Amino acid sequence: QVQLVESGGGLVQAGESLRLSCAASGRISSINRMGWFRQAPGKQRELVATITSDGTTNYADSVKGRFTISRDNAKNTVYLQMDSLKPGDTAVYYCNVYQYFESRQYWGQGTQVTVSS
């Protein structure tokens, strides 16, 4: 089992920044994909960004150029730096880890990000 603990959400104004963190513990493999998804009220959960163990990143078009995903493999932690936030970024953000060796993904409990105009 893998446990994920997120932190860093909050309320900000449009144009400001936030940094989310997610620490993984438990039966965590060194080869995995970590990432962030988000879900706004009334909408489906959507991918924000992912990063593999070797540093390959993938971003949703809506956040390219504004958000940066990174990870610290020694700490099993993934970060999401969110700049130039917009009201449309308001959502619950979920940390996600996909472990290739067991073909299984894990989710964090979610952290609320609210951007006011």
C-alpha positions in Angstrom: 0.0 0.0 0.0 1.0 3.6 -0.7 -0.1 6.6 1.3 -0.1 10.1 -0.1 -0.3 13.3 2.0 -0.9 16.6 0.2 -0.4 20.1 1.4 -0.3 23.6 0.0 -3.8 24.4 -1.1 -5.6 27.6 -0.2 -7.4 30.8 -1.3 -5.5 33.2 -3.6 -6.4 36.0 -6.0 -6.0 35.8 -9.7 -2.4 36.2 -10.8 -1.0 34.9 -7.6 0.9 31.6 -7.0 0.6 28.5 -5.0 2.8 25.4 -4.5 1.4 22.0 -3.8 3.3 19.2 -2.3 2.6 15.5 -2.0 4.7 13.1 0.0 4.4 9.3 -0.7 5.1 6.6 1.9 4.7 2.9 2.3 5.4 0.4 -0.4 6.7 3.0 -2.9 8.7 1.9 -5.9 11.5 3.9 -7.3 10.0 3.5 -10.8 6.7 5.2 -11.0 4.8 8.1 -12.4 3.6 10.9 -10.0 1.2 13.6 -10.9 -1.7 15.9 -10.2 -5.3 15.8 -11.2 -8.1 18.2 -10.4 -11.8 18.2 -10.2 -14.0 21.3 -10.3 -17.6 21.2 -9.1 -19.9 19.5 -11.6 -16.9 18.5 -13.8 -15.0 15.3 -14.3 -11.6 14.8 -12.8 -8.9 15.9 -15.3 -5.2 15.5 -15.6 -3.1 18.6 -14.7 0.5 17.3 -15.0 2.6 14.1 -14.5 6.2 13.3 -14.1 8.0 10.0 -14.4 10.9 8.8 -12.4 13.4 9.9 -15.1 11.9 13.3 -15.2 9.7 13.2 -18.3 6.8 15.6 -17.8 3.4 15.9 -19.4 1.0 18.9 -19.0 -2.6 19.7 -19.8 -2.8 22.4 -22.4 -4.7 24.6 -20.1 -1.8 24.9 -17.6 1.2 24.8 -20.0 3.5 27.8 -19.3 1.9 28.5 -15.9 2.4 25.3 -13.9 5.6 23.4 -13.3 5.7 19.8 -11.9 8.8 18.5 -10.2 9.8 15.7 -7.9 12.4 14.8 -5.3 13.0 11.1 -5.6 15.0 10.9 -2.4 11.9 12.2 -0.5 9.3 10.5 -2.7 7.7 13.9 -3.0 6.1 15.6 -6.0 5.5 19.3 -6.3 3.2 21.5 -8.4 4.2 25.1 -8.7 1.2 27.1 -9.9 1.8 30.6 -11.2 -0.5 33.1 -12.9 -3.5 31.4 -11.3 -6.9 32.0 -12.9 -10.4 31.5 -11.4 -10.8 28.6 -13.8 -8.1 26.8 -11.9 -10.4 26.5 -8.9 -10.8 22.9 -8.0 -9.8 20.1 -5.6 -6.3 19.0 -6.6 -5.5 15.3 -6.1 -2.0 13.7 -6.0 -1.6 10.5 -8.0 1.0 7.8 -8.1 1.1 5.1 -10.6 3.3 2.1 -9.8 4.3 0.2 -12.9 5.4 -3.0 -11.1 1.9 -3.6 -9.7 -0.1 -1.7 -12.4 -1.9 0.2 -9.8 -2.5 3.8 -9.0 -3.0 5.6 -5.7 -4.8 8.8 -4.8 -4.3 11.5 -2.2 -7.3 12.9 -0.2 -7.3 16.1 -2.2 -6.5 19.7 -1.4 -8.7 22.7 -2.3 -7.4 25.5 -4.5 -9.6 28.5 -4.8 -8.7 31.4 -7.1 -10.8 34.6 -6.7 -11.1 37.2 -9.5 
